Amino acid sequence: MIKLDGSYMEGGGSIVRQALALSTITQKPFEVDNIRQGRATPGLKNQHLHGIKALEKLCSAKTEGVSLASTHLKYWPNKIESKNLDIDIGTSGSITLLLQSLLIPSIFADKPLKITIIGGTEGKFAQPFDYFNEVFLPQLRRFADIEVRLLKRGYYPKGNGKIELKIKQKFHLNDFNNFEDFHKQLKGNIPRISLTEQHNLIQIKGISHASFTLQKANVAERQTKTAELILKNKYSCPVNIGTAYNETLSTGSGIALWAVFSKDEDEIDITNPIRIGSDSLGERGKKAEIVGQQAASNLINEIESKAPVDHYLADQILSFMALTGKSKIKTSKITSHCKTNIYVIEQFLGKTFEVDEKENVISTID
């Protein structure tokens, strides 16, 4: 059984999420101690519990230590069998963070499936839905046909946002006798992840959103106007940021931005997309103009780094790089979150990465 230290580096929940996904796909059981030891409230949270329960359904996994605030977990996976999953986190716990445990097993399951999740779509320290949809998911479509719909936004503290994810697999783990044979097949048939240059900035897009309770104050429009003004003064490419108001249980707002690049100025590469993103979340007492300014400034910092992978995407894409092999990315910075995920991946797959911290380049070893 693989043993993990939940306090490693930043000691966050990503250790558990990554381990669950990799354990399920490799069929290697694991245990982890000191879960989320680096956080103010250590132990498993609601989104972790519901992610584990979903995997218990998806692969008949056996577990120990699955309770709120538990700092120790044991997990034994079994054969993955496609099942539609309906998950209600019950709080504003992040939907996109929960999906980090489910995506890899679902993408390589034996037949198409649908995942419906209720929870938080926007929150601190988690990628918002629009970043997930517009920056992260395009990288995963080399593995499977994936459709996602935002049915409702959910802000802190009540959540109640809802998304629906449909996955049609291209490769099936169960077609092979073991993970090693499956891994060799993937390496030979999936376009590798090669993101080392930004190339040409084609466009900047975004969505500024808020609950209906903030519509009279024009919060979404003010966030948009500020971000657009900053970005249009900086870049000559088209800048289009939409606005949307939503019926939500809790009052909230936010803005997500993404920059699209291409080797060819007239055509966007869909097999190896180049997209970087940023976002900012509204808070009580925080002016809408500040929200828009923060998102625009963060995006400019990422663009000006000349890296085609923002530092949020870098740590999320590592597991998929490990599966495709012969992959290489250049990111704006290599964070502790990124190093933590490398630690987890290499516990399951062995030495996998070479990291050049001077150039902020991460590549796989084959």
The 8 nearest C-alpha neighbors of each residue, nearest first, counted from 0:
[[1, 29, 28, 2, 30, 27, 75, 73],
 [2, 0, 29, 30, 28, 3, 346, 27],
 [3, 1, 30, 29, 31, 0, 4, 32],
 [4, 2, 31, 5, 30, 1, 32, 29],
 [3, 5, 6, 7, 32, 31, 33, 2],
 [4, 6, 34, 33, 32, 7, 10, 31],
 [5, 7, 10, 36, 4, 33, 37, 35],
 [6, 8, 10, 5, 4, 9, 339, 11],
 [9, 7, 10, 339, 6, 335, 338, 336],
 [10, 8, 11, 37, 7, 335, 336, 6],
 [9, 11, 6, 37, 7, 35, 36, 8],
 [12, 10, 35, 13, 9, 37, 14, 38],
 [11, 13, 14, 35, 15, 16, 34, 10],
 [12, 14, 16, 15, 11, 17, 340, 336],
 [15, 13, 12, 17, 16, 18, 5, 11],
 [14, 16, 18, 13, 12, 17, 19, 34],
 [17, 15, 100, 13, 19, 18, 14, 99],
 [18, 16, 20, 14, 19, 15, 13, 100],
 [17, 19, 15, 21, 16, 20, 22, 14],
 [20, 18, 22, 16, 17, 100, 21, 15],
 [19, 21, 100, 17, 23, 18, 22, 103],
 [22, 20, 18, 24, 23, 19, 25, 17],
 [21, 23, 27, 19, 25, 26, 20, 24],
 [22, 24, 26, 76, 20, 21, 25, 19],
 [23, 25, 21, 26, 22, 104, 20, 103],
 [26, 24, 22, 27, 178, 23, 21, 347],
 [27, 25, 23, 22, 24, 76, 28, 77],
 [26, 28, 22, 25, 29, 23, 76, 0],
 [29, 27, 75, 0, 74, 22, 76, 1],
 [30, 28, 1, 0, 74, 2, 73, 27],
 [29, 31, 73, 2, 72, 3, 74, 1],
 [30, 32, 3, 72, 71, 4, 2, 5],
 [33, 31, 71, 5, 34, 4, 70, 3],
 [34, 32, 5, 70, 36, 6, 35, 71],
 [33, 35, 5, 70, 42, 36, 32, 71],
 [36, 34, 11, 41, 10, 37, 42, 12],
 [35, 37, 6, 41, 33, 10, 34, 38],
 [36, 38, 10, 35, 9, 11, 6, 39],
 [37, 39, 40, 41, 35, 36, 11, 10],
 [38, 40, 41, 37, 36, 35, 42, 11],
 [39, 41, 38, 42, 35, 68, 36, 37],
 [42, 40, 35, 36, 38, 39, 34, 68],
 [43, 41, 68, 70, 69, 34, 35, 44],
 [42, 44, 68, 69, 67, 47, 70, 48],
 [45, 43, 47, 46, 67, 68, 48, 42],
 [46, 44, 48, 47, 88, 49, 92, 67],
 [45, 47, 49, 48, 92, 44, 97, 88],
 [48, 46, 50, 44, 45, 49, 43, 51],
 [49, 47, 45, 51, 50, 46, 52, 65],
 [48, 50, 52, 46, 51, 47, 53, 45],
 [49, 51, 47, 53, 48, 52, 97, 46],
 [50, 52, 54, 48, 49, 53, 47, 55],
 [51, 53, 55, 49, 54, 50, 48, 56],
 [54, 52, 50, 56, 55, 51, 49, 57],
 [55, 53, 57, 51, 56, 52, 58, 50],
 [54, 56, 60, 59, 52, 53, 57, 58],
 [57, 55, 54, 53, 59, 58, 52, 60],
 [58, 56, 54, 55, 80, 79, 82, 59],
 [57, 59, 79, 77, 78, 60, 56, 55],
 [60, 58, 55, 56, 77, 57, 61, 76],
 [61, 59, 76, 55, 58, 75, 77, 54],
 [62, 60, 75, 74, 76, 59, 55, 63],
 [61, 63, 74, 73, 75, 60, 64, 65],
 [64, 62, 73, 72, 65, 74, 61, 71],
 [63, 65, 72, 71, 66, 69, 73, 62],
 [66, 64, 63, 48, 72, 69, 62, 67],
 [67, 65, 69, 64, 68, 48, 43, 44],
 [66, 68, 43, 69, 44, 45, 65, 42],
 [69, 67, 42, 43, 44, 70, 66, 41],
 [70, 68, 42, 43, 66, 67, 71, 64],
 [71, 69, 42, 34, 33, 32, 68, 43],
 [70, 72, 32, 69, 31, 64, 34, 33],
 [73, 71, 64, 31, 30, 63, 65, 74],
 [72, 74, 30, 63, 62, 29, 64, 31],
 [73, 75, 62, 29, 28, 61, 30, 76],
 [74, 76, 28, 61, 60, 62, 77, 29],
 [77, 75, 60, 23, 26, 28, 58, 74],
 [76, 78, 58, 60, 59, 79, 26, 75],
 [77, 79, 58, 80, 76, 59, 173, 26],
 [80, 78, 58, 57, 108, 77, 81, 104],
 [81, 79, 57, 58, 109, 108, 82, 78],
 [82, 80, 108, 110, 109, 112, 57, 79],
 [83, 81, 112, 57, 84, 80, 56, 113],
 [82, 84, 113, 112, 114, 85, 81, 115],
 [83, 85, 114, 82, 115, 86, 113, 53],
 [84, 86, 115, 116, 114, 83, 87, 117],
 [87, 85, 116, 115, 117, 88, 84, 49],
 [86, 88, 117, 89, 116, 118, 85, 49],
 [89, 87, 118, 90, 46, 117, 45, 49],
 [88, 90, 87, 118, 91, 117, 159, 45],
 [91, 89, 92, 158, 88, 157, 118, 156],
 [158, 92, 90, 119, 118, 155, 157, 156],
 [93, 91, 119, 90, 46, 118, 88, 94],
 [92, 94, 119, 96, 95, 120, 91, 118],
 [95, 93, 97, 96, 119, 118, 120, 98],
 [94, 96, 98, 97, 93, 126, 128, 99],
 [97, 95, 93, 98, 99, 94, 125, 126],
 [96, 98, 94, 99, 95, 46, 50, 100],
 [99, 97, 101, 95, 100, 96, 102, 94],
 [98, 100, 96, 97, 101, 102, 16, 17],
 [99, 101, 20, 16, 98, 19, 97, 102],
 [102, 100, 98, 99, 104, 103, 105, 20],
 [103, 101, 105, 104, 98, 99, 106, 100],
 [102, 104, 106, 105, 101, 20, 107, 24],
 [105, 103, 107, 106, 102, 101, 24, 108],
 [106, 104, 108, 102, 107, 103, 101, 81],
 [105, 107, 103, 104, 168, 108, 102, 143],
 [108, 106, 171, 105, 104, 172, 170, 168],
 [107, 109, 105, 81, 171, 106, 110, 79],
 [108, 110, 171, 81, 80, 173, 107, 172],
 [109, 111, 81, 108, 112, 168, 167, 171],
 [112, 110, 167, 166, 168, 81, 113, 109],
 [111, 113, 83, 166, 165, 82, 81, 110],
 [112, 114, 165, 83, 164, 166, 84, 115],
 [115, 113, 84, 164, 83, 163, 85, 165],
 [114, 116, 163, 85, 162, 86, 84, 164],
 [117, 115, 86, 162, 161, 87, 85, 114],
 [116, 118, 161, 87, 160, 159, 88, 86],
 [119, 117, 159, 91, 158, 160, 88, 92],
 [118, 120, 91, 158, 93, 153, 92, 160],
 [119, 121, 153, 128, 152, 160, 127, 94],
 [122, 120, 127, 119, 154, 153, 128, 93],
 [121, 123, 125, 124, 155, 119, 154, 127],
 [122, 124, 125, 121, 280, 126, 127, 155],
 [123, 125, 122, 126, 93, 127, 121, 96],
 [126, 124, 123, 122, 127, 96, 93, 95],
 [125, 127, 130, 131, 128, 95, 124, 121],
 [128, 126, 121, 130, 129, 120, 125, 131],
 [127, 129, 131, 120, 130, 132, 126, 121],
 [130, 128, 132, 131, 127, 133, 255, 206],
 [131, 129, 133, 134, 132, 127, 128, 126],
 [130, 132, 135, 128, 129, 133, 134, 136],
 [133, 131, 129, 136, 130, 134, 128, 135],
 [132, 134, 130, 131, 129, 135, 136, 137],
 [135, 133, 130, 274, 131, 136, 132, 137],
 [134, 136, 131, 137, 138, 132, 133, 312],
 [135, 137, 139, 138, 132, 134, 131, 133],
 [138, 136, 139, 140, 135, 134, 133, 272],
 [139, 137, 136, 135, 140, 272, 141, 271],
 [140, 138, 136, 141, 137, 142, 143, 135],
 [139, 141, 143, 142, 137, 144, 138, 145],
 [140, 142, 139, 143, 270, 189, 190, 138],
 [143, 141, 140, 139, 169, 189, 106, 144],
 [144, 142, 168, 140, 169, 167, 141, 145],
 [143, 145, 167, 140, 166, 168, 146, 142],
 [144, 146, 166, 165, 143, 140, 167, 147],
 [147, 145, 165, 164, 166, 144, 148, 163],
 [146, 148, 164, 163, 165, 145, 149, 162],
 [149, 147, 163, 162, 150, 164, 146, 161],
 [148, 150, 162, 151, 161, 163, 147, 152],
 [149, 151, 161, 162, 148, 152, 163, 160],
 [152, 150, 160, 161, 149, 153, 162, 245],
 [153, 151, 160, 120, 161, 247, 245, 154],
 [160, 152, 154, 158, 119, 159, 120, 247],
 [155, 153, 158, 249, 121, 251, 119, 156],
 [156, 154, 91, 157, 158, 249, 122, 119],
 [155, 157, 91, 158, 154, 249, 90, 119],
 [158, 156, 91, 155, 90, 249, 248, 159],
 [91, 157, 159, 153, 119, 154, 118, 160],
 [160, 158, 118, 153, 117, 157, 161, 119],
 [153, 159, 161, 152, 151, 118, 119, 117],
 [160, 162, 117, 151, 150, 116, 149, 159],
 [163, 161, 149, 150, 116, 148, 115, 164],
 [162, 164, 115, 148, 147, 114, 116, 149],
 [163, 165, 147, 114, 113, 146, 115, 148],
 [166, 164, 113, 146, 145, 112, 147, 114],
 [167, 165, 145, 111, 112, 144, 168, 113],
 [168, 166, 111, 144, 143, 145, 169, 165],
 [167, 169, 143, 170, 106, 107, 111, 166],
 [168, 170, 143, 142, 167, 171, 144, 107],
 [171, 169, 168, 107, 172, 142, 143, 185],
 [172, 170, 107, 109, 173, 108, 174, 169],
 [171, 173, 174, 107, 175, 181, 108, 170],
 [172, 174, 175, 171, 109, 176, 108, 79],
 [175, 173, 172, 171, 176, 181, 109, 170],
 [176, 174, 173, 177, 181, 172, 180, 178],
 [175, 177, 180, 174, 178, 173, 181, 179],
 [178, 176, 175, 179, 180, 181, 172, 173],
 [177, 179, 181, 25, 180, 182, 172, 176],
 [178, 180, 182, 181, 177, 183, 25, 176],
 [181, 179, 183, 182, 178, 177, 175, 184],
 [180, 182, 178, 184, 179, 183, 175, 172],
 [181, 183, 179, 185, 184, 180, 178, 186],
 [184, 182, 186, 180, 181, 185, 179, 187],
 [185, 183, 181, 187, 182, 186, 188, 180],
 [186, 184, 182, 188, 187, 183, 189, 323],
 [187, 185, 323, 183, 324, 184, 188, 189],
 [186, 188, 184, 185, 189, 183, 323, 190],
 [187, 189, 185, 186, 184, 190, 323, 191],
 [190, 188, 185, 191, 186, 323, 187, 141],
 [191, 189, 192, 141, 188, 270, 323, 271],
 [192, 190, 326, 323, 193, 189, 325, 324],
 [191, 193, 326, 320, 194, 327, 271, 190],
 [194, 192, 327, 326, 328, 191, 195, 271],
 [193, 195, 328, 307, 196, 327, 192, 329],
 [194, 196, 329, 328, 307, 193, 306, 327],
 [197, 195, 307, 198, 194, 306, 305, 329],
 [196, 198, 307, 306, 260, 305, 199, 273],
 [197, 199, 262, 196, 261, 260, 200, 263],
 [200, 198, 260, 261, 201, 262, 264, 197],
 [199, 201, 260, 202, 259, 261, 198, 236],
 [202, 200, 260, 259, 199, 236, 264, 261],
 [203, 201, 237, 236, 259, 258, 200, 238],
 [202, 204, 258, 238, 257, 259, 237, 239],
 [205, 203, 239, 240, 257, 238, 256, 258],
 [206, 204, 256, 240, 255, 257, 241, 239],
 [205, 207, 241, 240, 255, 242, 254, 208],
 [208, 206, 254, 242, 219, 223, 253, 241],
 [209, 207, 243, 219, 252, 253, 244, 242],
 [210, 208, 252, 244, 251, 219, 245, 213],
 [209, 211, 245, 244, 212, 250, 251, 213],
 [212, 210, 214, 213, 244, 245, 246, 209],
 [211, 213, 210, 214, 250, 215, 209, 246],
 [214, 212, 211, 216, 215, 210, 218, 209],
 [213, 215, 217, 211, 216, 212, 218, 244],
 [216, 214, 217, 213, 212, 218, 211, 219],
 [215, 217, 214, 218, 213, 212, 219, 221],
 [218, 216, 214, 220, 215, 219, 221, 213],
 [217, 219, 221, 216, 220, 287, 213, 222],
 [220, 218, 222, 207, 208, 221, 217, 209],
 [221, 219, 223, 217, 222, 218, 224, 242],
 [222, 220, 224, 218, 223, 219, 287, 288],
 [221, 223, 291, 287, 219, 288, 220, 225],
 [224, 222, 220, 226, 221, 225, 207, 227],
 [223, 225, 221, 227, 226, 222, 220, 228],
 [224, 226, 228, 291, 222, 227, 223, 288],
 [225, 227, 291, 295, 223, 229, 292, 228],
 [228, 226, 230, 224, 229, 225, 231, 223],
 [227, 229, 225, 231, 226, 230, 224, 232],
 [230, 228, 226, 232, 227, 231, 225, 233],
 [229, 231, 233, 227, 232, 228, 234, 226],
 [232, 230, 228, 233, 234, 229, 227, 235],
 [231, 233, 229, 230, 234, 228, 235, 227],
 [232, 234, 230, 231, 229, 235, 299, 228],
 [235, 233, 231, 236, 230, 232, 237, 238],
 [236, 234, 231, 237, 233, 232, 238, 230],
 [235, 237, 202, 234, 201, 238, 200, 203],
 [238, 236, 202, 203, 239, 235, 201, 231],
 [239, 237, 203, 204, 202, 236, 231, 227],
 [240, 238, 204, 203, 205, 237, 241, 227],
 [241, 239, 205, 206, 204, 223, 238, 242],
 [240, 242, 206, 207, 205, 239, 243, 223],
 [243, 241, 207, 208, 206, 219, 220, 240],
 [242, 244, 208, 207, 209, 245, 241, 219],
 [245, 243, 209, 210, 211, 208, 214, 242],
 [244, 246, 210, 211, 247, 209, 243, 152],
 [245, 247, 211, 210, 244, 248, 151, 152],
 [248, 246, 249, 210, 245, 153, 152, 250],
 [249, 247, 157, 250, 158, 159, 246, 153],
 [250, 248, 247, 154, 157, 155, 251, 156],
 [251, 249, 210, 212, 154, 247, 248, 252],
 [252, 250, 209, 210, 154, 281, 249, 282],
 [253, 251, 209, 281, 208, 280, 210, 254],
 [252, 254, 280, 281, 208, 279, 207, 209],
 [253, 255, 207, 278, 279, 206, 208, 280],
 [254, 256, 278, 205, 206, 277, 129, 130],
 [257, 255, 205, 277, 276, 204, 278, 206],
 [256, 258, 276, 204, 275, 203, 205, 277],
 [257, 259, 203, 275, 274, 202, 276, 204],
 [258, 260, 274, 202, 201, 200, 273, 203],
 [261, 259, 200, 199, 201, 273, 197, 274],
 [262, 260, 263, 199, 267, 198, 264, 268],
 [261, 263, 198, 199, 264, 260, 268, 267],
 [264, 262, 261, 266, 265, 267, 199, 268],
 [263, 265, 266, 261, 199, 262, 201, 267],
 [266, 264, 263, 267, 261, 201, 262, 199],
 [265, 267, 263, 264, 268, 261, 262, 201],
 [266, 268, 261, 269, 263, 265, 260, 272],
 [269, 267, 272, 270, 271, 261, 266, 273],
 [268, 270, 272, 271, 267, 137, 273, 138],
 [271, 269, 268, 272, 141, 190, 140, 138],
 [270, 272, 269, 268, 192, 273, 138, 193],
 [273, 271, 269, 268, 270, 274, 138, 137],
 [272, 274, 260, 307, 259, 261, 271, 197],
 [275, 273, 259, 258, 134, 260, 272, 257],
 [276, 274, 309, 258, 257, 308, 134, 307],
 [275, 277, 257, 256, 298, 258, 134, 130],
 [278, 276, 298, 256, 294, 255, 297, 257],
 [277, 279, 255, 294, 254, 256, 280, 276],
 [278, 280, 294, 254, 290, 253, 293, 255],
 [281, 279, 253, 252, 290, 282, 254, 278],
 [280, 282, 252, 253, 290, 251, 285, 279],
 [283, 281, 285, 284, 280, 251, 252, 286],
 [282, 284, 285, 281, 286, 251, 250, 252],
 [283, 285, 282, 286, 281, 287, 289, 290],
 [286, 284, 282, 283, 281, 287, 289, 290],
 [287, 285, 289, 288, 284, 290, 281, 282],
 [286, 288, 290, 222, 289, 218, 221, 291],
 [287, 289, 291, 222, 286, 290, 225, 221],
 [290, 288, 292, 286, 287, 291, 293, 285],
 [291, 289, 287, 293, 288, 292, 279, 281],
 [290, 292, 222, 226, 288, 294, 225, 289],
 [291, 293, 289, 295, 290, 226, 294, 296],
 [294, 292, 296, 290, 295, 291, 289, 297],
 [293, 295, 278, 279, 297, 291, 292, 296],
 [296, 294, 298, 226, 292, 297, 293, 299],
 [297, 295, 299, 293, 298, 294, 292, 300],
 [296, 298, 300, 294, 299, 295, 277, 293],
 [297, 299, 301, 295, 277, 300, 296, 302],
 [298, 300, 302, 296, 301, 297, 303, 295],
 [301, 299, 297, 303, 298, 302, 304, 296],
 [300, 302, 298, 304, 299, 303, 309, 331],
 [303, 301, 299, 304, 300, 305, 298, 306],
 [302, 304, 300, 305, 301, 299, 306, 298],
 [303, 305, 301, 306, 302, 331, 300, 330],
 [306, 304, 303, 302, 197, 307, 196, 301],
 [305, 307, 330, 304, 331, 308, 329, 197],
 [308, 306, 197, 196, 194, 273, 195, 330],
 [309, 307, 330, 306, 275, 313, 329, 312],
 [310, 308, 275, 312, 311, 330, 331, 301],
 [309, 311, 313, 312, 331, 332, 330, 308],
 [312, 310, 313, 309, 314, 315, 126, 308],
 [313, 311, 315, 309, 310, 314, 316, 308],
 [314, 312, 310, 311, 316, 315, 308, 309],
 [313, 315, 337, 317, 316, 312, 311, 336],
 [316, 314, 312, 313, 317, 311, 318, 135],
 [315, 317, 319, 313, 314, 318, 312, 320],
 [316, 318, 320, 319, 314, 315, 321, 313],
 [319, 317, 321, 320, 316, 322, 344, 315],
 [318, 320, 322, 321, 317, 316, 323, 139],
 [321, 319, 317, 323, 322, 318, 326, 324],
 [320, 322, 318, 319, 324, 323, 317, 363],
 [321, 323, 319, 320, 324, 318, 182, 186],
 [324, 322, 186, 320, 191, 321, 185, 189],
 [323, 325, 326, 321, 186, 322, 320, 363],
 [326, 324, 363, 191, 365, 323, 327, 364],
 [327, 325, 192, 324, 363, 191, 193, 320],
 [326, 328, 362, 193, 361, 194, 192, 363],
 [329, 327, 194, 195, 361, 360, 193, 330],
 [330, 328, 360, 195, 306, 359, 308, 194],
 [329, 331, 308, 306, 332, 309, 359, 310],
 [330, 332, 306, 309, 304, 310, 301, 359],
 [333, 331, 330, 310, 359, 334, 309, 356],
 [332, 334, 359, 337, 310, 356, 330, 335],
 [335, 333, 337, 336, 332, 338, 310, 314],
 [334, 336, 338, 337, 339, 9, 8, 333],
 [337, 335, 339, 334, 338, 340, 314, 9],
 [336, 338, 314, 334, 340, 335, 339, 333],
 [339, 337, 335, 341, 340, 336, 342, 334],
 [338, 340, 336, 342, 337, 341, 8, 335],
 [341, 339, 343, 337, 342, 338, 344, 336],
 [340, 342, 338, 344, 339, 343, 345, 337],
 [341, 343, 339, 340, 345, 344, 338, 346],
 [344, 342, 340, 346, 341, 345, 18, 14],
 [345, 343, 341, 346, 347, 342, 348, 340],
 [344, 346, 349, 348, 347, 350, 342, 343],
 [345, 347, 343, 344, 349, 348, 342, 1],
 [346, 348, 345, 344, 349, 21, 343, 22],
 [349, 347, 345, 346, 344, 350, 351, 321],
 [350, 348, 345, 346, 351, 347, 344, 352],
 [351, 349, 345, 352, 348, 364, 346, 344],
 [350, 352, 364, 363, 349, 345, 321, 348],
 [353, 351, 363, 364, 362, 350, 354, 361],
 [352, 354, 362, 361, 363, 364, 355, 351],
 [355, 353, 361, 356, 360, 352, 362, 359],
 [356, 354, 360, 357, 359, 358, 361, 353],
 [357, 355, 359, 358, 354, 360, 333, 332],
 [356, 358, 355, 359, 360, 354, 332, 333],
 [357, 359, 360, 356, 355, 329, 330, 332],
 [360, 358, 356, 355, 330, 357, 329, 332],
 [359, 361, 329, 355, 358, 328, 354, 330],
 [362, 360, 354, 328, 327, 353, 355, 329],
 [363, 361, 327, 353, 352, 326, 328, 360],
 [364, 362, 352, 326, 351, 325, 324, 353],
 [363, 365, 351, 352, 362, 353, 325, 324],
 [364, 325, 324, 363, 351, 352, 326, 321]]
